[in-house]
Amino acid sequence: MSFVRDERAAISTTLDEFGPDAPTLCEGWTTADLAAHLVLRERRPDAAGGIALSFLSGYTGSVQNRLKNGRSYAELVEFVRQGPPVWSPYRIPGIDKVVNSVELFVHHEDVRRARPGWEPRVLPPEAEESLWRQLKSGARLFLRKSPVGVLLRRTGGGEVTAGKTAPEVVVSGETGELILFAFGRGEHARVTFDGDEGAVRRLRETPLGM
């Protein structure tokens, strides 16, 4: 199985185990909200635009709430587990990998790390490499709001630069932790910072991610 398929199965199992009312790292969202969000991405392309475009967010939010309130939690999780419908371009393996590997990993950790006592998962080497490729290709987009130049340094080897200026801050950690940092989960990512104290502070105070 591919990493995206494994991670889809894993997040579905976690959602089942935690139930609909568990907290997540997505502000204001329970696990039911997050499940509805994942279903909307893959099954309601007419409403997905508001995920990235603020002027469409009202419609997206209303559709997400209708999904949450109009379906049982078990149905929503089953839709997540099944993945994109046959008519969706996300069904194409290459596209599914590109658009869903990081999405599913980050949201899985949004559920896991909202509870006390969490520990990072040990990812298999193929999962590490899949996420690292995604991070390398998307780092400039993920960190486009950074006020300073950033170098992401992976434990065990590998670096990628991002930001509009020469690197001022080095952020180090395992691949998954760097992904979470780049997606705005810095408070729950086990990374270290090296650089000018003021530059580090500005970076840590800036909302990152999509």
N, C-alpha and C positions, 0 to 999 in steps of 0.2 A: 504493500500500500504506500501511497505517497504521503508526504507530511501533511498536506492540506486535508486529505481524507482522514488521516489519523487524528488530526486536531479537531476536525468536525465531530468525529465520534467522541473524543475526549470532552469537549465542551458540552455536548449533549448529555453525556453521563453526569457531568458536574451540575448542570442545570436541573436534571432530574433529582439528584441527591439533595440539592440545596432548597428546592421548592420555589414558589413564585414570589415570596416576600423577602428574600434575602437581600442585603445591601450589595451594591457594586461600587466601583471607583468612579463610575459615571454619575456626576452630581445629580441627585434627584431621581435616579433610576433604581428600581428594584430588578431582580432577575427577570420578572415578567416583562418589564419595559425593555430590557436588553434582548430578550428572546423575540419580542415583537419587532424591534429594530432590525435584527438579523433576518427575520422573515420578510420585512418590507424591502430590504436591499435586494433580495433575490426574487421576490414574487410580485412586487409592485413598482415596476420601473417608472410608472407615471408619477410616483411620489418620492422616488429616491433622490431627485435633484436637490431637495432641501437639506440633505445631509451635508452637502458642501456649500450650497448657495443660500445665504441668509434670507434673501427676499422670498425664497420658496419654503422656508422652514415652517411657516404656519400650517401650510397644507400637509407637509410631511408629518408634522406633529399630530395633526388631526387623524390622519390615516393610521399612524402608529397606535394611537389611543383606541381607534376602532378595532384594530387587530387585537390589541391586548384585551379589550372588553368584550369583543364579539366571538372570541375563540377561547376554549379552555387552555390552560397553561400546558397541559399534556399535548394538545394538538400543536401548539406553537413549537414546543421542543421537538416534536416529531418532524415538523417541517424543516427545522434546522438540521436535524439528523439526516433527512432525505437529501438535502442540498437543493441546488437550483432545479426548477422544473425543466422538462425536456426542451421547451421552446426558448429557454434563456441562453444568451451567449455565454453566461457564466458556466454553462454545462460543458463547454469546450475545455478539455483538460489544461491546455496552456493558459487560457484566460482565467480559469478557476484558480490555478496556482498563483498567478500574478495578483489578482484582486482579493483573494481570500486567505492566503497563507498568513500574512501579518494581521489582517482583520480578526481572524478567528483566534490567533494566538493572544493578541492584546486583550480582546474581550474575555477570553478564558481567564486570563490573569486578573481582569477587572472583577471577576466573580471571586476567584480564589483569594486575592490579596485584600479584599474588603473585610475579611475576617481576621481576628487576632490569631497569632501562632502560625501563620503561613510560612512556608519555606519555598525557595525557588525549585522548580522541577529540574531534574537532570535530563536534558534533551539528547536524543541519539545524534550521532555525528551528521547524518543526512539532514536532520531537522535544523541543526546549527548552520550547516552550509546553505540550506534553502533560505533561512532568515537572513543570513549574512549577505547573500546576493541581493535580496530585496532591500536591505539597509543601504548597501553600497549604491544601488541605482536610485534610491529615493531620498538619500540623506539631505541633499540640498533643498528638496521640497519640504521634508519634515521639519527642517530647522530654518526655514526661510524667515521666520520671525525673530531669529536670534539676533541680539544687538551686538554680538561679538563673533569672531571667527572661532570655529570649533573643530577639533580633531577627535574623532571617535576611535578609541584604541581597544581592540578586542583582546581579551585574555587568551594567550596562546598564539597570538600573532594575527596581524591584519590591522590596517588603519584606513580611515576615510575622512576626508575633510569636508566641511560644510560651512556656510555663512558667507557674508559679503566681503569679509576682510581676512587678512592672514590669521591663522589660528592663534588665539589668545588663551584658550582654555582647552585642556586635554581631559576628555571624559573617558574613563576606563572601566571595563567590566565584561562579563560574559555577553554573548551575542543577544540573548533574550533580554538582558537587563538594559543594554544599549537601545534596543528596539523600544522598550517601555519608556525609557528616558526621552527618546526622540518623539514619542507620541504623547508627551505631556504627563506621563505618570512618574515624574522624577522623584516625588516624595515616597514612592513605593518601589523604586528601582534601586538595586544594590550596585551603585556605581560610585567611583571616586573622581574627584576634581583636582586638577593641578593647573595653576596659573595665578595671575594677579588676583588678589582678594576681591577687588572691586569688580573685575570682569566676571569672576565666578558668581558673585552675588547677583549681578545683572542677568546673567544667563539663567540662574536658578529661579529668578523672579518672573521670567518671561514665559507666558503660556505657549507651549510648542505643539506640534502635531498638525493634523489635518483640520 
